[in-house]
């Protein structure tokens, strides 16, 4: 067993996917993916958060295939009680896998169709997770059968752009669920999306920690691994929720005062 830092907790269809950072030298880390005893996703309730220190078995998974070379043997996560701050976590990520341009994210060419999300061919990619800095960001809200979801357009300092990235970061999804508990009315998606961007953009524009971790989904039937936005920094803050509600008018779509969720529940959601 070894101590690692949870760097990414993402919401997947069946539960949560987790990536951690293992320190390999005084100023060097590598990403590893602790696996649950069954399947690829940790089932809810999942008690850990990004930055938590846990102990896990670091033996690589014998059947791991590119690009998911970070997969570990199935096991448990044992909390140590230690936690790394957001600023220190970003420093650790910069000392792990880091790219300045799109090709270096996974060591492979990215492919797109119709200006949407990008993918890589599974055998061509050398890894499935990498951090980068972003210069600009724009969000789009999408209603669906599983609830409201968020996608992002990310502009890198290289001048390149990633479009329509699904935001699977657990903390950002919790923000969406707290801000839009009843979803969005039909016909309001574009207006609410614009107001949502107005609400969060000042915090992202002025941040000194504009970093993202881009991950690859599991290979589909066509051999494609689609890009996802696994972690987005800065992480959502509690005061963002009031700003979003004020600008989007979502307060009028929430339950009546006597049915409103307890303040502690809202705080916990962030």
Order of alpha helices (4+ residues) and beta strands (2+ residues): beta-beta-beta-beta-beta-beta-alpha-alpha-beta-beta-beta-beta-beta-alpha-alpha-beta-beta-alpha-alpha
